[in-house]
Amino acid sequence: MGFRQDPQFAPLINMFPGTSSELTVPQRPAKAPVLRLDAQGREIDENGNVISMTKPSNLSTLKVNINKQKKDAFQIIKPDLESLAKATVHFDERMGINPTKLLRPKRPGFQFIEEGKLSRQAELQRIKNQFGEAQAKELKVKQAQLAKAKVEVDMNPNLIEIAPGGRPPKQKQKEEIPDIEPWDSKILLSPTYEDISLEKLNMDKITIYVEHPEPLEPPAEPAPPPPQPLKLTKKEQKKLRTQRRLAKEKDRQEMIRQGLLEPPKPKVKMSNLMKVLGAEATQDPTRMEMEIRTAAAEREQAHVDRNIARKLTPSERREKKERKLFDDPNTLGCIVCVYRIRDLSHPQTRFKVDVNAQENRLTGAAVITDVGGEDDADEEPDKPVNSCVLVWQGSVVKPTFPRFSVHQCRSEAAAKKVFADAKVPHYWDLAVNFSEDSS
């Protein structure tokens, strides 16, 4: 048999072996602590000593207070820089100290982009690519002026801070007017213009010569080149022409709709007679046929007149042909041809060569050596047939001779000197070597 253990009784050790009985004795209750306070209200023990107790912390459950406590706990303690600096032996009182520069700078906040800034930059870049740097600078100045005017309009005068005794805006200092100009100071003996007379003029400086200032280049940069036209393909040119014609026709139709232009008459032909006129054509077919043929003849005559008006005159056609032949921008350099003519002594032959060169705007030189007359040609019945052979052909940067001319030389040395003076003596060597090889 056992007993239920009561918390007021504690088990004892079985002092008698062989028995299973357990005895319990009642336990005294714990003595309640006595609260003792001194005259100042502090808690003391039995011996009169003050008992130190930790102050209970005020725990807040609000999120705002918790964040404030965290911020205060991790707040960086700013050092007292002035006291630390003055405590050292190397401190100089004459030297100032700025404590704000030694601390970590405050982290900047968000920097928002101004509305329309990116679009203005894109517009400036497009203008710069299309029209050049000068046009882009001009547009940038205009945008700055417009922005300034907009700020002045939107500004609230109540928000302007007026600082009494503030510094006035800095103005450009005006140049002082001198008492005498520097160019007059060399002639006048007096330092002012008040008393000017012949006696006070330095006559040694007055001569018959006119002094001109030394010409100087302007300090401004040269103007940018004009924008080059955009090269279009054949397909793009055709598409652009179609768009222009459609826009022109649309404008014409709009003007007709507004009554500014008279609508064109219907283009009636014999093939669409019944479709356009309808029943009106059957009332008097003979009269309608005559009117249709008359209108067709008028349209044809108007077409011929327009062609005649656009037709070029003989002088305009000649100028256009010369412009195509001689003013072609695609032609690079000058084409050079060296010919060897067996006989150029006859005056009629020389005249034909000269006129042909003038009409075709040729430049060069025709050099004749050992010139003989018409009598010499008659005395040689077995003389070979005259010929003209192309010796060499090529291209150079610019023409060597300013115009075409004929030179009659008595020796080969004089003939070679004509080409040597023009810095092309190899033309003569080509002709001479060709003649030797062919013989």
MIDREN-220767 format. One record per residue (C-alpha): residue number from 0; residue in one letter; x, y, z. Coordinates in steps of 0.2 Angstrom, whole numbers. Example, Ala and Ser with C-alpha at 12.3 -4.5 7.8 and 13.67 -1.06 7.14 Angstrom:
BEGIN
atom seq: 0 | type: A | x: 62 | y: -22 | z: 39
atom seq: 1 | type: S | x: 68 | y: -5 | z: 36
// end
This chain:
BEGIN
atom seq: 0 | type: M | x: 0 | y: 0 | z: 0
atom seq: 1 | type: G | x: 7 | y: 17 | z: -4
atom seq: 2 | type: F | x: 2 | y: 35 | z: 0
atom seq: 3 | type: R | x: -1 | y: 49 | z: -12
atom seq: 4 | type: Q | x: 13 | y: 62 | z: -11
atom seq: 5 | type: D | x: 7 | y: 78 | z: -6
atom seq: 6 | type: P | x: 17 | y: 94 | z: -10
atom seq: 7 | type: Q | x: 17 | y: 99 | z: 8
atom seq: 8 | type: F | x: 26 | y: 82 | z: 14
atom seq: 9 | type: A | x: 44 | y: 77 | z: 8
atom seq: 10 | type: P | x: 49 | y: 59 | z: 6
atom seq: 11 | type: L | x: 61 | y: 52 | z: 19
atom seq: 12 | type: I | x: 73 | y: 38 | z: 17
atom seq: 13 | type: N | x: 67 | y: 20 | z: 22
atom seq: 14 | type: M | x: 78 | y: 17 | z: 38
atom seq: 15 | type: F | x: 71 | y: -1 | z: 40
atom seq: 16 | type: P | x: 75 | y: -13 | z: 26
atom seq: 17 | type: G | x: 62 | y: -26 | z: 22
atom seq: 18 | type: T | x: 47 | y: -14 | z: 24
atom seq: 19 | type: S | x: 39 | y: -4 | z: 10
atom seq: 20 | type: S | x: 31 | y: 9 | z: 20
atom seq: 21 | type: E | x: 36 | y: 27 | z: 18
atom seq: 22 | type: L | x: 34 | y: 41 | z: 30
atom seq: 23 | type: T | x: 31 | y: 59 | z: 26
atom seq: 24 | type: V | x: 33 | y: 75 | z: 37
atom seq: 25 | type: P | x: 26 | y: 91 | z: 34
atom seq: 26 | type: Q | x: 37 | y: 105 | z: 27
atom seq: 27 | type: R | x: 37 | y: 123 | z: 33
atom seq: 28 | type: P | x: 31 | y: 136 | z: 21
atom seq: 29 | type: A | x: 44 | y: 148 | z: 14
atom seq: 30 | type: K | x: 46 | y: 164 | z: 24
atom seq: 31 | type: A | x: 39 | y: 180 | z: 15
atom seq: 32 | type: P | x: 53 | y: 193 | z: 11
atom seq: 33 | type: V | x: 51 | y: 209 | z: 22
atom seq: 34 | type: L | x: 52 | y: 225 | z: 12
atom seq: 35 | type: R | x: 63 | y: 238 | z: 21
atom seq: 36 | type: L | x: 64 | y: 256 | z: 15
atom seq: 37 | type: D | x: 76 | y: 270 | z: 21
atom seq: 38 | type: A | x: 71 | y: 288 | z: 23
atom seq: 39 | type: Q | x: 75 | y: 292 | z: 5
atom seq: 40 | type: G | x: 63 | y: 278 | z: -1
atom seq: 41 | type: R | x: 77 | y: 266 | z: -7
atom seq: 42 | type: E | x: 76 | y: 247 | z: -3
atom seq: 43 | type: I | x: 88 | y: 241 | z: 10
atom seq: 44 | type: D | x: 92 | y: 223 | z: 17
atom seq: 45 | type: E | x: 93 | y: 218 | z: 35
atom seq: 46 | type: N | x: 110 | y: 226 | z: 38
atom seq: 47 | type: G | x: 104 | y: 243 | z: 31
atom seq: 48 | type: N | x: 113 | y: 241 | z: 15
atom seq: 49 | type: V | x: 105 | y: 249 | z: -1
atom seq: 50 | type: I | x: 100 | y: 235 | z: -13
atom seq: 51 | type: S | x: 104 | y: 240 | z: -31
atom seq: 52 | type: M | x: 91 | y: 235 | z: -44
atom seq: 53 | type: T | x: 90 | y: 238 | z: -63
atom seq: 54 | type: K | x: 77 | y: 250 | z: -69
atom seq: 55 | type: P | x: 65 | y: 241 | z: -80
atom seq: 56 | type: S | x: 66 | y: 247 | z: -98
atom seq: 57 | type: N | x: 51 | y: 254 | z: -106
atom seq: 58 | type: L | x: 47 | y: 242 | z: -120
atom seq: 59 | type: S | x: 36 | y: 250 | z: -134
atom seq: 60 | type: T | x: 26 | y: 240 | z: -146
atom seq: 61 | type: L | x: 24 | y: 254 | z: -158
atom seq: 62 | type: K | x: 33 | y: 253 | z: -175
atom seq: 63 | type: V | x: 38 | y: 272 | z: -174
atom seq: 64 | type: N | x: 45 | y: 271 | z: -157
atom seq: 65 | type: I | x: 55 | y: 255 | z: -161
atom seq: 66 | type: N | x: 63 | y: 263 | z: -176
atom seq: 67 | type: K | x: 67 | y: 278 | z: -166
atom seq: 68 | type: Q | x: 75 | y: 267 | z: -153
atom seq: 69 | type: K | x: 85 | y: 258 | z: -166
atom seq: 70 | type: K | x: 91 | y: 274 | z: -174
atom seq: 71 | type: D | x: 96 | y: 281 | z: -157
atom seq: 72 | type: A | x: 106 | y: 265 | z: -153
atom seq: 73 | type: F | x: 116 | y: 265 | z: -170
atom seq: 74 | type: Q | x: 118 | y: 284 | z: -171
atom seq: 75 | type: I | x: 136 | y: 289 | z: -175
atom seq: 76 | type: I | x: 144 | y: 299 | z: -161
atom seq: 77 | type: K | x: 152 | y: 315 | z: -169
atom seq: 78 | type: P | x: 169 | y: 318 | z: -162
atom seq: 79 | type: D | x: 172 | y: 335 | z: -154
atom seq: 80 | type: L | x: 185 | y: 340 | z: -167
atom seq: 81 | type: E | x: 189 | y: 357 | z: -159
atom seq: 82 | type: S | x: 193 | y: 350 | z: -142
atom seq: 83 | type: L | x: 203 | y: 335 | z: -150
atom seq: 84 | type: A | x: 214 | y: 347 | z: -160
atom seq: 85 | type: K | x: 217 | y: 360 | z: -146
atom seq: 86 | type: A | x: 222 | y: 345 | z: -135
atom seq: 87 | type: T | x: 238 | y: 342 | z: -146
atom seq: 88 | type: V | x: 254 | y: 351 | z: -144
atom seq: 89 | type: H | x: 255 | y: 354 | z: -162
atom seq: 90 | type: F | x: 239 | y: 365 | z: -163
atom seq: 91 | type: D | x: 241 | y: 382 | z: -170
atom seq: 92 | type: E | x: 227 | y: 394 | z: -165
atom seq: 93 | type: R | x: 230 | y: 405 | z: -180
atom seq: 94 | type: M | x: 225 | y: 390 | z: -191
atom seq: 95 | type: G | x: 206 | y: 388 | z: -193
atom seq: 96 | type: I | x: 198 | y: 371 | z: -193
atom seq: 97 | type: N | x: 182 | y: 366 | z: -202
atom seq: 98 | type: P | x: 174 | y: 352 | z: -193
atom seq: 99 | type: T | x: 161 | y: 349 | z: -207
atom seq: 100 | type: K | x: 175 | y: 344 | z: -220
atom seq: 101 | type: L | x: 182 | y: 331 | z: -209
atom seq: 102 | type: L | x: 165 | y: 322 | z: -207
atom seq: 103 | type: R | x: 158 | y: 310 | z: -220
atom seq: 104 | type: P | x: 148 | y: 320 | z: -232
atom seq: 105 | type: K | x: 129 | y: 317 | z: -232
atom seq: 106 | type: R | x: 123 | y: 305 | z: -245
atom seq: 107 | type: P | x: 114 | y: 314 | z: -259
atom seq: 108 | type: G | x: 96 | y: 311 | z: -262
atom seq: 109 | type: F | x: 87 | y: 307 | z: -279
atom seq: 110 | type: Q | x: 91 | y: 318 | z: -294
atom seq: 111 | type: F | x: 76 | y: 319 | z: -305
atom seq: 112 | type: I | x: 77 | y: 323 | z: -323
atom seq: 113 | type: E | x: 69 | y: 339 | z: -329
atom seq: 114 | type: E | x: 53 | y: 336 | z: -339
atom seq: 115 | type: G | x: 57 | y: 337 | z: -358
atom seq: 116 | type: K | x: 76 | y: 337 | z: -356
atom seq: 117 | type: L | x: 79 | y: 320 | z: -365
atom seq: 118 | type: S | x: 67 | y: 326 | z: -380
atom seq: 119 | type: R | x: 77 | y: 342 | z: -381
atom seq: 120 | type: Q | x: 93 | y: 333 | z: -382
atom seq: 121 | type: A | x: 87 | y: 321 | z: -395
atom seq: 122 | type: E | x: 80 | y: 336 | z: -406
atom seq: 123 | type: L | x: 97 | y: 345 | z: -404
atom seq: 124 | type: Q | x: 106 | y: 329 | z: -410
atom seq: 125 | type: R | x: 94 | y: 327 | z: -425
atom seq: 126 | type: I | x: 97 | y: 345 | z: -430
atom seq: 127 | type: K | x: 116 | y: 343 | z: -428
atom seq: 128 | type: N | x: 116 | y: 328 | z: -439
atom seq: 129 | type: Q | x: 105 | y: 336 | z: -452
atom seq: 130 | type: F | x: 111 | y: 354 | z: -453
atom seq: 131 | type: G | x: 127 | y: 355 | z: -444
atom seq: 132 | type: E | x: 135 | y: 362 | z: -428
atom seq: 133 | type: A | x: 130 | y: 380 | z: -431
atom seq: 134 | type: Q | x: 111 | y: 377 | z: -433
atom seq: 135 | type: A | x: 112 | y: 366 | z: -417
atom seq: 136 | type: K | x: 120 | y: 379 | z: -407
atom seq: 137 | type: E | x: 107 | y: 392 | z: -413
atom seq: 138 | type: L | x: 93 | y: 380 | z: -408
atom seq: 139 | type: K | x: 101 | y: 377 | z: -391
atom seq: 140 | type: V | x: 101 | y: 396 | z: -388
atom seq: 141 | type: K | x: 83 | y: 398 | z: -393
atom seq: 142 | type: Q | x: 78 | y: 384 | z: -381
atom seq: 143 | type: A | x: 87 | y: 392 | z: -367
atom seq: 144 | type: Q | x: 79 | y: 408 | z: -370
atom seq: 145 | type: L | x: 62 | y: 400 | z: -371
atom seq: 146 | type: A | x: 65 | y: 391 | z: -354
atom seq: 147 | type: K | x: 70 | y: 407 | z: -346
atom seq: 148 | type: A | x: 55 | y: 416 | z: -352
atom seq: 149 | type: K | x: 44 | y: 402 | z: -346
atom seq: 150 | type: V | x: 52 | y: 402 | z: -329
atom seq: 151 | type: E | x: 49 | y: 421 | z: -327
atom seq: 152 | type: V | x: 31 | y: 419 | z: -332
atom seq: 153 | type: D | x: 28 | y: 404 | z: -320
atom seq: 154 | type: M | x: 37 | y: 412 | z: -305
atom seq: 155 | type: N | x: 27 | y: 417 | z: -290
atom seq: 156 | type: P | x: 32 | y: 434 | z: -284
atom seq: 157 | type: N | x: 27 | y: 429 | z: -266
atom seq: 158 | type: L | x: 41 | y: 416 | z: -266
atom seq: 159 | type: I | x: 55 | y: 428 | z: -270
atom seq: 160 | type: E | x: 66 | y: 430 | z: -255
atom seq: 161 | type: I | x: 71 | y: 449 | z: -253
atom seq: 162 | type: A | x: 88 | y: 450 | z: -244
atom seq: 163 | type: P | x: 90 | y: 468 | z: -237
atom seq: 164 | type: G | x: 108 | y: 475 | z: -240
atom seq: 165 | type: G | x: 111 | y: 461 | z: -252
atom seq: 166 | type: R | x: 125 | y: 463 | z: -265
atom seq: 167 | type: P | x: 119 | y: 470 | z: -282
atom seq: 168 | type: P | x: 122 | y: 460 | z: -297
atom seq: 169 | type: K | x: 139 | y: 462 | z: -305
atom seq: 170 | type: Q | x: 139 | y: 473 | z: -320
atom seq: 171 | type: K | x: 151 | y: 475 | z: -335
atom seq: 172 | type: Q | x: 163 | y: 489 | z: -332
atom seq: 173 | type: K | x: 162 | y: 502 | z: -346
atom seq: 174 | type: E | x: 177 | y: 507 | z: -355
atom seq: 175 | type: E | x: 183 | y: 524 | z: -351
atom seq: 176 | type: I | x: 184 | y: 537 | z: -365
atom seq: 177 | type: P | x: 202 | y: 542 | z: -367
atom seq: 178 | type: D | x: 206 | y: 560 | z: -368
atom seq: 179 | type: I | x: 215 | y: 557 | z: -385
atom seq: 180 | type: E | x: 215 | y: 543 | z: -397
atom seq: 181 | type: P | x: 231 | y: 533 | z: -399
atom seq: 182 | type: W | x: 232 | y: 537 | z: -418
atom seq: 183 | type: D | x: 230 | y: 556 | z: -415
atom seq: 184 | type: S | x: 243 | y: 556 | z: -401
atom seq: 185 | type: K | x: 257 | y: 554 | z: -413
atom seq: 186 | type: I | x: 252 | y: 569 | z: -423
atom seq: 187 | type: L | x: 246 | y: 581 | z: -409
atom seq: 188 | type: L | x: 258 | y: 588 | z: -397
atom seq: 189 | type: S | x: 244 | y: 592 | z: -384
atom seq: 190 | type: P | x: 237 | y: 578 | z: -374
atom seq: 191 | type: T | x: 219 | y: 584 | z: -377
atom seq: 192 | type: Y | x: 208 | y: 590 | z: -392
atom seq: 193 | type: E | x: 204 | y: 606 | z: -383
atom seq: 194 | type: D | x: 217 | y: 617 | z: -392
atom seq: 195 | type: I | x: 221 | y: 611 | z: -409
atom seq: 196 | type: S | x: 231 | y: 622 | z: -421
atom seq: 197 | type: L | x: 244 | y: 621 | z: -434
atom seq: 198 | type: E | x: 257 | y: 626 | z: -421
atom seq: 199 | type: K | x: 253 | y: 611 | z: -410
atom seq: 200 | type: L | x: 254 | y: 598 | z: -425
atom seq: 201 | type: N | x: 269 | y: 587 | z: -427
atom seq: 202 | type: M | x: 273 | y: 590 | z: -445
atom seq: 203 | type: D | x: 286 | y: 577 | z: -446
atom seq: 204 | type: K | x: 274 | y: 564 | z: -444
atom seq: 205 | type: I | x: 263 | y: 570 | z: -458
atom seq: 206 | type: T | x: 269 | y: 563 | z: -475
atom seq: 207 | type: I | x: 261 | y: 560 | z: -492
atom seq: 208 | type: Y | x: 260 | y: 541 | z: -488
atom seq: 209 | type: V | x: 244 | y: 533 | z: -483
atom seq: 210 | type: E | x: 246 | y: 521 | z: -468
atom seq: 211 | type: H | x: 235 | y: 505 | z: -469
atom seq: 212 | type: P | x: 233 | y: 494 | z: -454
atom seq: 213 | type: E | x: 240 | y: 476 | z: -455
atom seq: 214 | type: P | x: 226 | y: 464 | z: -461
atom seq: 215 | type: L | x: 223 | y: 451 | z: -448
atom seq: 216 | type: E | x: 213 | y: 435 | z: -449
atom seq: 217 | type: P | x: 196 | y: 436 | z: -440
atom seq: 218 | type: P | x: 197 | y: 426 | z: -423
atom seq: 219 | type: A | x: 180 | y: 417 | z: -427
atom seq: 220 | type: E | x: 181 | y: 399 | z: -433
atom seq: 221 | type: P | x: 177 | y: 396 | z: -451
atom seq: 222 | type: A | x: 159 | y: 393 | z: -456
atom seq: 223 | type: P | x: 154 | y: 374 | z: -457
atom seq: 224 | type: P | x: 151 | y: 367 | z: -474
atom seq: 225 | type: P | x: 133 | y: 367 | z: -480
atom seq: 226 | type: P | x: 123 | y: 351 | z: -479
atom seq: 227 | type: Q | x: 126 | y: 339 | z: -493
atom seq: 228 | type: P | x: 111 | y: 333 | z: -503
atom seq: 229 | type: L | x: 106 | y: 315 | z: -499
atom seq: 230 | type: K | x: 109 | y: 303 | z: -513
atom seq: 231 | type: L | x: 93 | y: 293 | z: -517
atom seq: 232 | type: T | x: 91 | y: 277 | z: -528
atom seq: 233 | type: K | x: 81 | y: 276 | z: -543
atom seq: 234 | type: K | x: 67 | y: 267 | z: -533
atom seq: 235 | type: E | x: 67 | y: 281 | z: -520
atom seq: 236 | type: Q | x: 67 | y: 295 | z: -533
atom seq: 237 | type: K | x: 52 | y: 287 | z: -541
atom seq: 238 | type: K | x: 43 | y: 285 | z: -525
atom seq: 239 | type: L | x: 46 | y: 303 | z: -520
atom seq: 240 | type: R | x: 40 | y: 310 | z: -537
atom seq: 241 | type: T | x: 24 | y: 300 | z: -535
atom seq: 242 | type: Q | x: 21 | y: 307 | z: -517
atom seq: 243 | type: R | x: 24 | y: 325 | z: -523
atom seq: 244 | type: R | x: 12 | y: 323 | z: -538
atom seq: 245 | type: L | x: -1 | y: 315 | z: -526
atom seq: 246 | type: A | x: 1 | y: 330 | z: -514
atom seq: 247 | type: K | x: 0 | y: 343 | z: -528
atom seq: 248 | type: E | x: -16 | y: 335 | z: -535
atom seq: 249 | type: K | x: -24 | y: 334 | z: -517
atom seq: 250 | type: D | x: -20 | y: 353 | z: -515
atom seq: 251 | type: R | x: -28 | y: 357 | z: -532
atom seq: 252 | type: Q | x: -44 | y: 347 | z: -528
atom seq: 253 | type: E | x: -45 | y: 356 | z: -511
atom seq: 254 | type: M | x: -44 | y: 373 | z: -520
atom seq: 255 | type: I | x: -58 | y: 367 | z: -532
atom seq: 256 | type: R | x: -69 | y: 361 | z: -517
atom seq: 257 | type: Q | x: -67 | y: 378 | z: -509
atom seq: 258 | type: G | x: -71 | y: 388 | z: -525
atom seq: 259 | type: L | x: -54 | y: 395 | z: -528
atom seq: 260 | type: L | x: -51 | y: 386 | z: -544
atom seq: 261 | type: E | x: -63 | y: 383 | z: -558
atom seq: 262 | type: P | x: -66 | y: 364 | z: -560
atom seq: 263 | type: P | x: -59 | y: 357 | z: -577
atom seq: 264 | type: K | x: -71 | y: 352 | z: -591
atom seq: 265 | type: P | x: -75 | y: 334 | z: -593
atom seq: 266 | type: K | x: -63 | y: 326 | z: -606
atom seq: 267 | type: V | x: -75 | y: 319 | z: -618
atom seq: 268 | type: K | x: -69 | y: 308 | z: -632
atom seq: 269 | type: M | x: -78 | y: 298 | z: -646
atom seq: 270 | type: S | x: -75 | y: 282 | z: -636
atom seq: 271 | type: N | x: -83 | y: 288 | z: -620
atom seq: 272 | type: L | x: -97 | y: 299 | z: -628
atom seq: 273 | type: M | x: -112 | y: 289 | z: -622
atom seq: 274 | type: K | x: -104 | y: 286 | z: -604
atom seq: 275 | type: V | x: -101 | y: 304 | z: -601
atom seq: 276 | type: L | x: -116 | y: 313 | z: -609
atom seq: 277 | type: G | x: -129 | y: 299 | z: -608
atom seq: 278 | type: A | x: -146 | y: 305 | z: -616
atom seq: 279 | type: E | x: -139 | y: 322 | z: -621
atom seq: 280 | type: A | x: -128 | y: 314 | z: -634
atom seq: 281 | type: T | x: -143 | y: 306 | z: -643
atom seq: 282 | type: Q | x: -153 | y: 323 | z: -645
atom seq: 283 | type: D | x: -140 | y: 331 | z: -657
atom seq: 284 | type: P | x: -126 | y: 318 | z: -661
atom seq: 285 | type: T | x: -119 | y: 329 | z: -675
atom seq: 286 | type: R | x: -117 | y: 344 | z: -665
atom seq: 287 | type: M | x: -110 | y: 334 | z: -650
atom seq: 288 | type: E | x: -97 | y: 326 | z: -662
atom seq: 289 | type: M | x: -91 | y: 342 | z: -669
atom seq: 290 | type: E | x: -89 | y: 349 | z: -651
atom seq: 291 | type: I | x: -79 | y: 334 | z: -646
atom seq: 292 | type: R | x: -68 | y: 334 | z: -660
atom seq: 293 | type: T | x: -65 | y: 353 | z: -658
atom seq: 294 | type: A | x: -61 | y: 350 | z: -639
atom seq: 295 | type: A | x: -49 | y: 336 | z: -644
atom seq: 296 | type: A | x: -40 | y: 347 | z: -657
atom seq: 297 | type: E | x: -38 | y: 361 | z: -644
atom seq: 298 | type: R | x: -31 | y: 349 | z: -631
atom seq: 299 | type: E | x: -18 | y: 343 | z: -644
atom seq: 300 | type: Q | x: -14 | y: 361 | z: -649
atom seq: 301 | type: A | x: -11 | y: 366 | z: -631
atom seq: 302 | type: H | x: 0 | y: 351 | z: -629
atom seq: 303 | type: V | x: 11 | y: 356 | z: -644
atom seq: 304 | type: D | x: 12 | y: 374 | z: -638
atom seq: 305 | type: R | x: 18 | y: 368 | z: -621
atom seq: 306 | type: N | x: 31 | y: 358 | z: -629
atom seq: 307 | type: I | x: 37 | y: 373 | z: -640
atom seq: 308 | type: A | x: 38 | y: 384 | z: -624
atom seq: 309 | type: R | x: 49 | y: 371 | z: -616
atom seq: 310 | type: K | x: 60 | y: 369 | z: -631
atom seq: 311 | type: L | x: 77 | y: 376 | z: -630
atom seq: 312 | type: T | x: 84 | y: 389 | z: -642
atom seq: 313 | type: P | x: 99 | y: 384 | z: -653
atom seq: 314 | type: S | x: 111 | y: 394 | z: -641
atom seq: 315 | type: E | x: 103 | y: 386 | z: -626
atom seq: 316 | type: R | x: 105 | y: 369 | z: -634
atom seq: 317 | type: R | x: 123 | y: 373 | z: -638
atom seq: 318 | type: E | x: 127 | y: 378 | z: -620
atom seq: 319 | type: K | x: 118 | y: 363 | z: -613
atom seq: 320 | type: K | x: 129 | y: 352 | z: -624
atom seq: 321 | type: E | x: 145 | y: 361 | z: -619
atom seq: 322 | type: R | x: 140 | y: 360 | z: -601
atom seq: 323 | type: K | x: 138 | y: 341 | z: -602
atom seq: 324 | type: L | x: 154 | y: 338 | z: -612
atom seq: 325 | type: F | x: 166 | y: 350 | z: -602
atom seq: 326 | type: D | x: 158 | y: 354 | z: -585
atom seq: 327 | type: D | x: 154 | y: 336 | z: -580
atom seq: 328 | type: P | x: 158 | y: 334 | z: -561
atom seq: 329 | type: N | x: 161 | y: 316 | z: -563
atom seq: 330 | type: T | x: 176 | y: 318 | z: -574
atom seq: 331 | type: L | x: 192 | y: 317 | z: -564
atom seq: 332 | type: G | x: 208 | y: 324 | z: -571
atom seq: 333 | type: C | x: 212 | y: 328 | z: -589
atom seq: 334 | type: I | x: 215 | y: 315 | z: -603
atom seq: 335 | type: V | x: 231 | y: 317 | z: -612
atom seq: 336 | type: C | x: 234 | y: 310 | z: -630
atom seq: 337 | type: V | x: 251 | y: 311 | z: -639
atom seq: 338 | type: Y | x: 250 | y: 310 | z: -658
atom seq: 339 | type: R | x: 264 | y: 308 | z: -671
atom seq: 340 | type: I | x: 259 | y: 316 | z: -688
atom seq: 341 | type: R | x: 271 | y: 313 | z: -702
atom seq: 342 | type: D | x: 268 | y: 329 | z: -711
atom seq: 343 | type: L | x: 260 | y: 345 | z: -704
atom seq: 344 | type: S | x: 269 | y: 358 | z: -716
atom seq: 345 | type: H | x: 254 | y: 362 | z: -727
atom seq: 346 | type: P | x: 245 | y: 378 | z: -721
atom seq: 347 | type: Q | x: 228 | y: 371 | z: -724
atom seq: 348 | type: T | x: 231 | y: 356 | z: -713
atom seq: 349 | type: R | x: 238 | y: 367 | z: -699
atom seq: 350 | type: F | x: 222 | y: 378 | z: -700
atom seq: 351 | type: K | x: 211 | y: 363 | z: -699
atom seq: 352 | type: V | x: 220 | y: 356 | z: -684
atom seq: 353 | type: D | x: 219 | y: 373 | z: -675
atom seq: 354 | type: V | x: 201 | y: 376 | z: -678
atom seq: 355 | type: N | x: 196 | y: 359 | z: -673
atom seq: 356 | type: A | x: 206 | y: 361 | z: -656
atom seq: 357 | type: Q | x: 198 | y: 378 | z: -653
atom seq: 358 | type: E | x: 180 | y: 371 | z: -656
atom seq: 359 | type: N | x: 182 | y: 356 | z: -645
atom seq: 360 | type: R | x: 191 | y: 366 | z: -631
atom seq: 361 | type: L | x: 207 | y: 356 | z: -633
atom seq: 362 | type: T | x: 224 | y: 362 | z: -624
atom seq: 363 | type: G | x: 241 | y: 357 | z: -630
atom seq: 364 | type: A | x: 255 | y: 360 | z: -642
atom seq: 365 | type: A | x: 258 | y: 355 | z: -660
atom seq: 366 | type: V | x: 277 | y: 356 | z: -663
atom seq: 367 | type: I | x: 283 | y: 356 | z: -681
atom seq: 368 | type: T | x: 302 | y: 353 | z: -686
atom seq: 369 | type: D | x: 310 | y: 355 | z: -703
atom seq: 370 | type: V | x: 295 | y: 364 | z: -710
atom seq: 371 | type: G | x: 295 | y: 365 | z: -729
atom seq: 372 | type: G | x: 283 | y: 374 | z: -742
atom seq: 373 | type: E | x: 271 | y: 368 | z: -755
atom seq: 374 | type: D | x: 285 | y: 369 | z: -768
atom seq: 375 | type: D | x: 295 | y: 355 | z: -758
atom seq: 376 | type: A | x: 280 | y: 344 | z: -758
atom seq: 377 | type: D | x: 278 | y: 346 | z: -777
atom seq: 378 | type: E | x: 296 | y: 341 | z: -780
atom seq: 379 | type: E | x: 295 | y: 325 | z: -771
atom seq: 380 | type: P | x: 282 | y: 314 | z: -781
atom seq: 381 | type: D | x: 287 | y: 298 | z: -771
atom seq: 382 | type: K | x: 284 | y: 305 | z: -754
atom seq: 383 | type: P | x: 275 | y: 293 | z: -742
atom seq: 384 | type: V | x: 256 | y: 296 | z: -738
atom seq: 385 | type: N | x: 253 | y: 307 | z: -723
atom seq: 386 | type: S | x: 247 | y: 298 | z: -707
atom seq: 387 | type: C | x: 243 | y: 302 | z: -689
atom seq: 388 | type: V | x: 246 | y: 289 | z: -676
atom seq: 389 | type: L | x: 242 | y: 289 | z: -657
atom seq: 390 | type: V | x: 258 | y: 286 | z: -647
atom seq: 391 | type: W | x: 252 | y: 287 | z: -629
atom seq: 392 | type: Q | x: 236 | y: 290 | z: -620
atom seq: 393 | type: G | x: 233 | y: 293 | z: -601
atom seq: 394 | type: S | x: 226 | y: 305 | z: -588
atom seq: 395 | type: V | x: 234 | y: 318 | z: -577
atom seq: 396 | type: V | x: 228 | y: 329 | z: -563
atom seq: 397 | type: K | x: 227 | y: 346 | z: -572
atom seq: 398 | type: P | x: 231 | y: 351 | z: -590
atom seq: 399 | type: T | x: 249 | y: 356 | z: -594
atom seq: 400 | type: F | x: 246 | y: 369 | z: -607
atom seq: 401 | type: P | x: 234 | y: 383 | z: -605
atom seq: 402 | type: R | x: 228 | y: 383 | z: -623
atom seq: 403 | type: F | x: 232 | y: 375 | z: -640
atom seq: 404 | type: S | x: 246 | y: 383 | z: -650
atom seq: 405 | type: V | x: 257 | y: 378 | z: -665
atom seq: 406 | type: H | x: 276 | y: 380 | z: -663
atom seq: 407 | type: Q | x: 287 | y: 379 | z: -679
atom seq: 408 | type: C | x: 305 | y: 374 | z: -674
atom seq: 409 | type: R | x: 320 | y: 373 | z: -685
atom seq: 410 | type: S | x: 329 | y: 359 | z: -674
atom seq: 411 | type: E | x: 324 | y: 344 | z: -663
atom seq: 412 | type: A | x: 333 | y: 353 | z: -648
atom seq: 413 | type: A | x: 321 | y: 368 | z: -650
atom seq: 414 | type: A | x: 306 | y: 357 | z: -652
atom seq: 415 | type: K | x: 311 | y: 347 | z: -636
atom seq: 416 | type: K | x: 313 | y: 363 | z: -627
atom seq: 417 | type: V | x: 295 | y: 368 | z: -629
atom seq: 418 | type: F | x: 290 | y: 352 | z: -620
atom seq: 419 | type: A | x: 304 | y: 354 | z: -607
atom seq: 420 | type: D | x: 298 | y: 372 | z: -603
atom seq: 421 | type: A | x: 281 | y: 364 | z: -599
atom seq: 422 | type: K | x: 289 | y: 351 | z: -588
atom seq: 423 | type: V | x: 284 | y: 336 | z: -600
atom seq: 424 | type: P | x: 299 | y: 332 | z: -610
atom seq: 425 | type: H | x: 294 | y: 314 | z: -610
atom seq: 426 | type: Y | x: 281 | y: 318 | z: -623
atom seq: 427 | type: W | x: 294 | y: 321 | z: -636
atom seq: 428 | type: D | x: 304 | y: 306 | z: -631
atom seq: 429 | type: L | x: 289 | y: 295 | z: -633
atom seq: 430 | type: A | x: 286 | y: 302 | z: -651
atom seq: 431 | type: V | x: 304 | y: 300 | z: -656
atom seq: 432 | type: N | x: 306 | y: 282 | z: -649
atom seq: 433 | type: F | x: 289 | y: 277 | z: -657
atom seq: 434 | type: S | x: 296 | y: 283 | z: -674
atom seq: 435 | type: E | x: 312 | y: 274 | z: -672
atom seq: 436 | type: D | x: 303 | y: 258 | z: -667
atom seq: 437 | type: S | x: 291 | y: 259 | z: -681
atom seq: 438 | type: S | x: 304 | y: 262 | z: -694
// end
